[in-house]
Amino acid sequence: MKIIALDQVPSMPMQMEGAAGVIKQVPVGKEDGAPHFSFRVFTVEPGGHTPYHVHETEHLNYVLEGEGVLVDVDGTQHPVKAGDFGFVKPNEKHQYRNTSATDNLKFICAVPSAYE
């Protein structure tokens, strides 16, 4: 069993090519012995974004704070805000963008542990 507050989880810059102003935290993941899924938390600074990318696994997202857009495969920007859930299907190109000039966009991203 593991219980940890998010402010106790180490932060690191997102290392994927195409990311700008994104911090990653992994409160629960494969290092904890999670065999099937991992919870990651991404904080996107004002004007920042995750890579516009695609992969073989689904993403289950929950926006904790802020607002921005989730960009789909066609480039359409779907508004997201605190309290919203997002589902990205396997092989669906996507990107999170923080559209705020002042506030962070923070969201949980649950993925299969193998993808972490």
MIDOSE-1310 file (N, C-alpha, C; in nm, 2 decimals, decimal comma, always signed):
residues 116
mkii	+0,08/-0,12/+0,00/+0,00/+0,00/+0,00/+0,09/+0,12/+0,00; +0,04/+0,23/-0,06/+0,11/+0,35/-0,07/+0,01/+0,47/-0,06; +0,05/+0,56/+0,03/-0,03/+0,69/+0,04/+0,07/+0,80/+0,03; +0,05/+0,90/-0,05/+0,15/+1,01/-0,07/+0,07/+1,13/-0,11
aldq	+0,11/+1,24/-0,06/+0,05/+1,37/-0,10/+0,13/+1,42/-0,23; +0,06/+1,48/-0,32/+0,12/+1,52/-0,45/+0,24/+1,61/-0,43; +0,23/+1,70/-0,32/+0,35/+1,79/-0,30/+0,47/+1,72/-0,25; +0,46/+1,59/-0,22/+0,57/+1,51/-0,17/+0,63/+1,43/-0,29
vpsm	+0,57/+1,43/-0,40/+0,61/+1,35/-0,52/+0,72/+1,43/-0,60; +0,83/+1,37/-0,63/+0,94/+1,45/-0,70/+0,88/+1,50/-0,84; +0,93/+1,61/-0,88/+0,89/+1,67/-1,01/+1,01/+1,67/-1,11; +0,98/+1,65/-1,23/+1,09/+1,65/-1,33/+1,03/+1,71/-1,46
pmqm	+1,11/+1,78/-1,54/+1,07/+1,83/-1,67/+1,03/+1,71/-1,76; +0,92/+1,73/-1,84/+0,88/+1,63/-1,93/+0,99/+1,62/-2,04; +1,04/+1,50/-2,07/+1,15/+1,48/-2,16/+1,12/+1,45/-2,30; +0,99/+1,44/-2,34/+0,95/+1,41/-2,47/+0,97/+1,53/-2,57
egaa	+1,02/+1,50/-2,69/+1,04/+1,60/-2,79/+0,91/+1,67/-2,82; +0,91/+1,80/-2,83/+0,79/+1,87/-2,86/+0,72/+1,93/-2,74; +0,76/+1,89/-2,62/+0,70/+1,94/-2,49/+0,76/+2,08/-2,46; +0,68/+2,17/-2,41/+0,73/+2,30/-2,36/+0,66/+2,34/-2,23
gvik	+0,74/+2,36/-2,13/+0,68/+2,41/-2,00/+0,60/+2,31/-1,93; +0,64/+2,18/-1,93/+0,56/+2,07/-1,87/+0,65/+2,00/-1,76; +0,59/+1,99/-1,64/+0,65/+1,92/-1,53/+0,57/+1,79/-1,51; +0,64/+1,68/-1,49/+0,58/+1,55/-1,47/+0,61/+1,50/-1,32
qvpv	+0,51/+1,44/-1,27/+0,52/+1,37/-1,14/+0,45/+1,23/-1,15; +0,50/+1,13/-1,08/+0,44/+1,00/-1,09/+0,41/+0,95/-0,94; +0,29/+0,98/-0,89/+0,26/+0,95/-0,76/+0,24/+0,79/-0,74; +0,19/+0,72/-0,84/+0,18/+0,58/-0,83/+0,22/+0,52/-0,97
gked	+0,31/+0,43/-0,97/+0,36/+0,37/-1,10/+0,43/+0,24/-1,08; +0,49/+0,20/-1,19/+0,56/+0,07/-1,18/+0,66/+0,05/-1,08; +0,73/+0,16/-1,04/+0,83/+0,16/-0,94/+0,77/+0,12/-0,80; +0,64/+0,15/-0,79/+0,57/+0,11/-0,67/+0,51/-0,03/-0,67
gaph	+0,53/-0,10/-0,78/+0,48/-0,23/-0,80/+0,35/-0,24/-0,86; +0,30/-0,13/-0,92/+0,17/-0,13/-0,98/+0,18/-0,21/-1,11; +0,11/-0,32/-1,12/+0,12/-0,41/-1,23/+0,05/-0,37/-1,36; -0,06/-0,29/-1,34/-0,14/-0,27/-1,46/-0,16/-0,12/-1,50
fsfr	-0,15/-0,03/-1,41/-0,17/+0,11/-1,45/-0,08/+0,21/-1,37; -0,06/+0,32/-1,42/+0,02/+0,43/-1,35/-0,06/+0,56/-1,35; -0,05/+0,64/-1,25/-0,10/+0,77/-1,24/+0,02/+0,87/-1,25; +0,01/+0,95/-1,35/+0,11/+1,06/-1,37/+0,03/+1,19/-1,35
vftv	+0,10/+1,29/-1,31/+0,04/+1,43/-1,30/+0,13/+1,52/-1,38; +0,07/+1,59/-1,47/+0,14/+1,69/-1,55/+0,09/+1,83/-1,52; +0,19/+1,92/-1,50/+0,16/+2,06/-1,48/+0,22/+2,13/-1,60; +0,13/+2,20/-1,67/+0,16/+2,27/-1,79/+0,16/+2,42/-1,76
epgg	+0,27/+2,48/-1,77/+0,28/+2,63/-1,74/+0,20/+2,71/-1,84; +0,17/+2,83/-1,81/+0,10/+2,92/-1,90/+0,17/+2,92/-2,04; +0,10/+2,90/-2,14/+0,15/+2,90/-2,28/+0,22/+2,77/-2,32; +0,24/+2,67/-2,22/+0,31/+2,55/-2,25/+0,22/+2,44/-2,31
htpy	+0,28/+2,33/-2,35/+0,20/+2,22/-2,41/+0,28/+2,09/-2,41; +0,20/+1,98/-2,41/+0,26/+1,85/-2,42/+0,29/+1,83/-2,57; +0,37/+1,73/-2,60/+0,40/+1,70/-2,75/+0,27/+1,67/-2,82; +0,26/+1,70/-2,95/+0,15/+1,66/-3,03/+0,19/+1,52/-3,08
hvhe	+0,14/+1,41/-3,02/+0,19/+1,28/-3,05/+0,08/+1,17/-3,05; +0,13/+1,05/-3,08/+0,04/+0,93/-3,09/+0,12/+0,82/-3,03; +0,04/+0,72/-2,97/+0,10/+0,60/-2,91/-0,01/+0,49/-2,90; +0,04/+0,37/-2,87/-0,05/+0,26/-2,88/-0,14/+0,24/-2,76
tehl	-0,13/+0,32/-2,66/-0,21/+0,30/-2,54/-0,31/+0,41/-2,52; -0,42/+0,38/-2,45/-0,51/+0,48/-2,41/-0,46/+0,57/-2,30; -0,52/+0,69/-2,29/-0,49/+0,78/-2,18/-0,62/+0,81/-2,11; -0,63/+0,81/-1,98/-0,75/+0,85/-1,91/-0,70/+0,97/-1,83
nyvl	-0,77/+1,09/-1,86/-0,72/+1,21/-1,80/-0,83/+1,28/-1,71; -0,79/+1,35/-1,61/-0,87/+1,42/-1,52/-0,80/+1,56/-1,49; -0,87/+1,67/-1,52/-0,81/+1,80/-1,50/-0,83/+1,84/-1,36; -0,72/+1,86/-1,29/-0,73/+1,90/-1,15/-0,74/+2,05/-1,13
egeg	-0,67/+2,13/-1,21/-0,68/+2,28/-1,20/-0,65/+2,34/-1,34; -0,70/+2,46/-1,35/-0,67/+2,54/-1,47/-0,76/+2,51/-1,58; -0,72/+2,56/-1,70/-0,80/+2,54/-1,82/-0,71/+2,54/-1,94; -0,75/+2,48/-2,05/-0,67/+2,48/-2,17/-0,75/+2,41/-2,28
vlvd	-0,68/+2,34/-2,37/-0,74/+2,27/-2,47/-0,68/+2,13/-2,49; -0,76/+2,04/-2,54/-0,71/+1,91/-2,58/-0,72/+1,90/-2,73; -0,61/+1,89/-2,80/-0,61/+1,90/-2,95/-0,62/+1,76/-3,00; -0,71/+1,74/-3,09/-0,73/+1,60/-3,15/-0,66/+1,58/-3,28
vdgt	-0,68/+1,46/-3,34/-0,60/+1,42/-3,46/-0,62/+1,52/-3,57; -0,74/+1,59/-3,58/-0,76/+1,68/-3,69/-0,72/+1,82/-3,66; -0,66/+1,84/-3,54/-0,61/+1,98/-3,50/-0,72/+2,06/-3,43; -0,84/+2,00/-3,41/-0,95/+2,07/-3,34/-0,92/+2,08/-3,19
qhpv	-0,94/+2,20/-3,14/-0,91/+2,23/-3,00/-1,04/+2,22/-2,92; -1,04/+2,12/-2,82/-1,15/+2,10/-2,74/-1,12/+2,16/-2,60; -1,20/+2,26/-2,55/-1,17/+2,32/-2,42/-1,18/+2,22/-2,31; -1,09/+2,23/-2,21/-1,10/+2,15/-2,09/-1,07/+2,25/-1,97
kagd	-1,13/+2,21/-1,86/-1,12/+2,29/-1,74/-1,12/+2,20/-1,62; -1,08/+2,25/-1,50/-1,08/+2,17/-1,38/-1,22/+2,10/-1,36; -1,21/+1,97/-1,33/-1,32/+1,89/-1,31/-1,36/+1,81/-1,44; -1,30/+1,83/-1,55/-1,33/+1,76/-1,67/-1,25/+1,63/-1,68
fgfv	-1,31/+1,53/-1,74/-1,24/+1,41/-1,78/-1,21/+1,41/-1,93; -1,10/+1,34/-1,97/-1,07/+1,33/-2,11/-1,03/+1,19/-2,13; -1,07/+1,13/-2,25/-1,03/+1,00/-2,29/-0,96/+1,01/-2,43; -0,84/+0,96/-2,43/-0,76/+0,96/-2,56/-0,75/+0,81/-2,60
kpne	-0,80/+0,78/-2,71/-0,80/+0,64/-2,76/-0,66/+0,60/-2,80; -0,63/+0,47/-2,80/-0,50/+0,42/-2,86/-0,49/+0,47/-3,00; -0,37/+0,51/-3,04/-0,33/+0,56/-3,18/-0,41/+0,68/-3,22; -0,46/+0,76/-3,12/-0,52/+0,89/-3,15/-0,43/+1,00/-3,12
khqy	-0,39/+1,08/-3,22/-0,29/+1,19/-3,20/-0,36/+1,29/-3,11; -0,28/+1,35/-3,02/-0,34/+1,45/-2,92/-0,23/+1,53/-2,86; -0,27/+1,64/-2,80/-0,19/+1,73/-2,73/-0,27/+1,81/-2,63; -0,21/+1,84/-2,51/-0,27/+1,93/-2,42/-0,20/+2,06/-2,43
rnts	-0,27/+2,17/-2,43/-0,22/+2,31/-2,44/-0,28/+2,39/-2,33; -0,20/+2,46/-2,26/-0,24/+2,56/-2,16/-0,27/+2,69/-2,23; -0,39/+2,74/-2,23/-0,43/+2,86/-2,30/-0,43/+2,98/-2,21; -0,40/+2,96/-2,08/-0,40/+3,07/-1,98/-0,27/+3,15/-1,99
atdn	-0,28/+3,27/-1,97/-0,16/+3,36/-1,96/-0,10/+3,36/-1,82; -0,18/+3,31/-1,72/-0,14/+3,33/-1,58/-0,14/+3,20/-1,49; -0,22/+3,11/-1,53/-0,25/+2,99/-1,44/-0,20/+2,86/-1,50; -0,15/+2,77/-1,42/-0,11/+2,64/-1,46/-0,23/+2,55/-1,50
lkfi	-0,21/+2,46/-1,59/-0,30/+2,35/-1,62/-0,24/+2,23/-1,56; -0,32/+2,16/-1,47/-0,27/+2,04/-1,41/-0,37/+1,93/-1,43; -0,32/+1,81/-1,47/-0,41/+1,70/-1,49/-0,34/+1,57/-1,46; -0,43/+1,47/-1,42/-0,39/+1,34/-1,40/-0,40/+1,26/-1,53
cavp	-0,30/+1,18/-1,56/-0,30/+1,10/-1,68/-0,27/+0,96/-1,64; -0,37/+0,87/-1,65/-0,36/+0,73/-1,61/-0,33/+0,65/-1,74; -0,23/+0,57/-1,73/-0,18/+0,49/-1,85/-0,15/+0,35/-1,80; -0,14/+0,26/-1,89/-0,09/+0,12/-1,85/+0,05/+0,14/-1,80
saye	+0,09/+0,07/-1,70/+0,22/+0,08/-1,64/+0,33/+0,05/-1,74; +0,31/-0,04/-1,83/+0,41/-0,06/-1,93/+0,45/+0,06/-2,02; +0,35/+0,15/-2,03/+0,38/+0,27/-2,11/+0,46/+0,38/-2,03; +0,44/+0,37/-1,90/+0,51/+0,47/-1,81/+0,65/+0,48/-1,84
